[in-house]
């Protein structure tokens, strides 16, 4: 009976690891190989820029980073509709329309 329990625990551990790797792979693909995607901010980030309130929309900018944090795989560059540009953690974004077929102006 103990061997079955241990086998199940091992299975759950590998399943968790697999899910984590797939999520990171998806985020990495979005950032490096991806296309711009429409997003909505899930958190109030006004401490980083005026107007970065919960619900503001923007567009991801693949292959770009605005800070040292943008070089990590947990952040993506976003140009918000109010003109602010910032590297944002994926967990603070909702992807609302999938891939969009235009390239934003980075100015």
N, C-alpha and C positions, 0 to 999 in steps of 0.2 A: 504494500500500500504506500509506503514512504517513497518508493521509486516512482510511482505514478504521480505523486504530489510534486516531487522534485522535477520530473519531466515536464509537468504542466507549468511550474514556475519558470523553468528554462525557456519553454515555448513563449510564455508571456514576456519575458525579458527580451528575447530575440524579436518578437513582434513589435515591441515598443521601440527598440533600436531601429528596426526597418522603417517604421512610420516616421521616426525623427529624421532619418537620412533622406527619405523621400520628400519630406517637407522642406528640408534644407536644399535639396537638389532642385525642387520647384522654385524656391526663392532665388537660388543662384541663377537658374535659367532665366528667370524674369529680369534679374538685374543685368546680367552680362549678355545674354543672347536674346533677351525679350524685346518686345515692342512696347511703346508707351501705353499705359493703361489708366483709365479714369478711376480715381480713388476719392474716398471721403474720410476725413479725419475723425477718429473715434475718441480722441482725448483732447482736452484743452491744453494747447502748447503755447499760450500767450507769453510765457516766460522766455520763449525763444524768438518771438516775433509778434508784433501787434497784429491782431486780426486772425491769429491761428486758433480759432475757437472750434469747439466740437461741431462737426457737421459741414465745415468748409470743404469744398471740392477742389481737386487739382488733377494733375497728370504726372505719372511717373516718367522719369527720364533715364532710360537704360544707358549704361556705359559712362555715366557722369557721377561725380561726387563733389559736394560743396565743402566738405570738411574732412578731417582725418577719420572721423567716424564713418563716413561714407565708403571708406575702403574695406570695411568689414562686411560679412555676408548677412548681417542682421538689419542693415539699413538700405534704403533706396532713396535716390534723389527725387524730389517732388517739386514741381512748380505749381503753386496754388493759384486759384482764380484771382486773388487780390494782388498777384505779382510777386509775392514772396517765394523764395526758393530755399529749400532746406533738406538735409538728409534726415529721414524719418524712419523709426523702427517699424518693421512690418506689422508688429502687433498693434500699432496705433492706426492702422489703415484698414478700411473696408474697400474691396475692389467692387465697383458698382456696375460697370458695363462691359467687362472683359477687355479684350484687345481693341484699340482704336486704330484706325488706318491713316493717321496723319502724324506728322512730326512736329512737336511743339517748338516754338522759337525760344532759344535758350538765353538770348541777350543777356 
